[in-house]
């Protein structure tokens, strides 16, 4: 079991705050809907920071009041696989003012506007026949539009420029092993400091749906590394454990003696939000949730919140049916999920069971308060 003890926040607070987003194609609309709600709560909470911020020297002050609050301000690590990797990049990529390129609500609009072009639906019998042939010969979609729109939005931004620590899994089909792109790795290895657009295209390249992505990186010594990558969901559709592993390794790198002297697991320094898209079709995602739930069992349960929907079926469970009706229904599914009671995995049976009367919406509201409190501590300690 992963030893996550002695973890210290990279931004000097009491907790390491982690956001993890599963893969799932157009089902990314569901976590995007949930994140929109969370960011709105943080913006409301941030209004209470106004008088507090006035007491902080201008050079140290962060613009966190009202609508300027963004998820990247509150999470020390944001991790995502496949569609979750794309969301991660959009939440953390900087604009010309060095603020997040996308607000959470903008990501929801992005899915609604661009999904029909990323996954164009066949029209008529002839188009259907062509699609069937394409499935036999290669990927269902040529991937040209998703490559275009990602490169257009993210430009030449590189991993090290992300506004908070990022962890995005991919899978190398030539090396036959996972390749994890991490802000922590990018700090010490130039060859892992790839462009965010290349990372997003790679982690989204779901087999049979989109083509693999090939690119190279070069360091200042002229050394070159080649990448032949596909969807990170092959290795880690739920990237929460991968993210915690990267935090653990970073802690060891910074303070190996303190780390090695610890003989117990202490997750009291972690605050984790994990968002799923459809547990029913992803057994590996369930296993990650079971593992982490076991680590947080007992009085630390409130430090780990997993929100997912295991009731999707038909078109809603598809990764690529991008009709207007289905996209709108996915938004409704996300909104409905917010109203559902909090569920946790039963470690004995593996089933998800309702715990208490609190809804996911109420749990997220409390989670937002914890994030706000932690952010205030970090600002104070940076003064």
Secondary structure in CASP SS format (residue, H / E / C, confidence):
PFRMAT SS
TARGET T0000
AUTHOR 0000-0000-0000
METHOD secondary structure of the structure
MODEL  1
X C 1.00
X C 1.00
X C 1.00
X C 1.00
X C 1.00
X C 1.00
X C 1.00
X C 1.00
X C 1.00
X C 1.00
X C 1.00
X C 1.00
X C 1.00
X C 1.00
X C 1.00
X E 1.00
X E 1.00
X E 1.00
X E 1.00
X E 1.00
X E 1.00
X C 1.00
X C 1.00
X C 1.00
X H 1.00
X H 1.00
X H 1.00
X H 1.00
X H 1.00
X H 1.00
X H 1.00
X H 1.00
X H 1.00
X H 1.00
X H 1.00
X H 1.00
X H 1.00
X H 1.00
X H 1.00
X H 1.00
X H 1.00
X H 1.00
X H 1.00
X H 1.00
X H 1.00
X H 1.00
X H 1.00
X H 1.00
X H 1.00
X H 1.00
X H 1.00
X H 1.00
X H 1.00
X H 1.00
X C 1.00
X C 1.00
X C 1.00
X H 1.00
X H 1.00
X H 1.00
X C 1.00
X C 1.00
X C 1.00
X C 1.00
X C 1.00
X H 1.00
X H 1.00
X H 1.00
X C 1.00
X C 1.00
X H 1.00
X H 1.00
X H 1.00
X C 1.00
X C 1.00
X C 1.00
X E 1.00
X E 1.00
X E 1.00
X E 1.00
X C 1.00
X C 1.00
X H 1.00
X H 1.00
X H 1.00
X H 1.00
X H 1.00
X H 1.00
X H 1.00
X H 1.00
X H 1.00
X H 1.00
X C 1.00
X E 1.00
X C 1.00
X C 1.00
X C 1.00
X C 1.00
X C 1.00
X E 1.00
X C 1.00
X C 1.00
X C 1.00
X H 1.00
X H 1.00
X H 1.00
X H 1.00
X H 1.00
X H 1.00
X H 1.00
X H 1.00
X H 1.00
X H 1.00
X H 1.00
X H 1.00
X H 1.00
X H 1.00
X H 1.00
X C 1.00
X C 1.00
X C 1.00
X C 1.00
X C 1.00
X H 1.00
X H 1.00
X H 1.00
X H 1.00
X H 1.00
X H 1.00
X H 1.00
X H 1.00
X H 1.00
X H 1.00
X H 1.00
X H 1.00
X H 1.00
X H 1.00
X C 1.00
X C 1.00
X C 1.00
X C 1.00
X C 1.00
X C 1.00
X H 1.00
X H 1.00
X H 1.00
X H 1.00
X H 1.00
X H 1.00
X H 1.00
X H 1.00
X H 1.00
X H 1.00
X H 1.00
X C 1.00
X C 1.00
X C 1.00
X E 1.00
X H 1.00
X H 1.00
X H 1.00
X C 1.00
X C 1.00
X C 1.00
X E 1.00
X E 1.00
X E 1.00
X E 1.00
X E 1.00
X E 1.00
X E 1.00
X E 1.00
X C 1.00
X C 1.00
X C 1.00
X C 1.00
X E 1.00
X E 1.00
X E 1.00
X E 1.00
X E 1.00
X E 1.00
X H 1.00
X H 1.00
X H 1.00
X H 1.00
X H 1.00
X H 1.00
X C 1.00
X H 1.00
X H 1.00
X H 1.00
X C 1.00
X C 1.00
X E 1.00
X H 1.00
X H 1.00
X H 1.00
X H 1.00
X H 1.00
X H 1.00
X H 1.00
X H 1.00
X C 1.00
X C 1.00
X C 1.00
X C 1.00
X C 1.00
X C 1.00
X C 1.00
X C 1.00
X C 1.00
X E 1.00
X E 1.00
X E 1.00
X E 1.00
X E 1.00
X E 1.00
X C 1.00
X C 1.00
X C 1.00
X C 1.00
X C 1.00
X E 1.00
X E 1.00
X E 1.00
X E 1.00
X E 1.00
X E 1.00
X E 1.00
X C 1.00
X C 1.00
X H 1.00
X H 1.00
X H 1.00
X H 1.00
X C 1.00
X C 1.00
X C 1.00
X H 1.00
X H 1.00
X H 1.00
X H 1.00
X H 1.00
X H 1.00
X H 1.00
X H 1.00
X H 1.00
X H 1.00
X H 1.00
X H 1.00
X H 1.00
X H 1.00
X H 1.00
X C 1.00
X H 1.00
X H 1.00
X H 1.00
X H 1.00
X H 1.00
X C 1.00
X C 1.00
X C 1.00
X C 1.00
X C 1.00
X C 1.00
X C 1.00
X C 1.00
X C 1.00
X E 1.00
X E 1.00
X E 1.00
X E 1.00
X E 1.00
X E 1.00
X C 1.00
X C 1.00
X C 1.00
X H 1.00
X H 1.00
X H 1.00
X C 1.00
X H 1.00
X H 1.00
X H 1.00
X H 1.00
X H 1.00
X H 1.00
X H 1.00
X H 1.00
X H 1.00
X H 1.00
X H 1.00
X H 1.00
X H 1.00
X C 1.00
X C 1.00
X C 1.00
X C 1.00
X C 1.00
X H 1.00
X H 1.00
X H 1.00
X E 1.00
X E 1.00
X E 1.00
X E 1.00
X C 1.00
X C 1.00
X C 1.00
X C 1.00
X C 1.00
X C 1.00
X H 1.00
X H 1.00
X H 1.00
X H 1.00
X C 1.00
X C 1.00
X C 1.00
X C 1.00
X C 1.00
X C 1.00
X H 1.00
X H 1.00
X H 1.00
X H 1.00
X H 1.00
X H 1.00
X H 1.00
X H 1.00
X H 1.00
X H 1.00
X H 1.00
X H 1.00
X H 1.00
X H 1.00
X H 1.00
X H 1.00
X C 1.00
X E 1.00
X E 1.00
X E 1.00
X E 1.00
X E 1.00
X C 1.00
X C 1.00
X C 1.00
X C 1.00
X C 1.00
X C 1.00
X E 1.00
X E 1.00
X E 1.00
X E 1.00
X E 1.00
X E 1.00
X E 1.00
X E 1.00
X H 1.00
X H 1.00
X H 1.00
X H 1.00
X H 1.00
X H 1.00
X H 1.00
X H 1.00
X H 1.00
X H 1.00
X H 1.00
X H 1.00
X H 1.00
X H 1.00
X H 1.00
X H 1.00
X H 1.00
X H 1.00
X H 1.00
X H 1.00
X H 1.00
X H 1.00
X H 1.00
X C 1.00
END
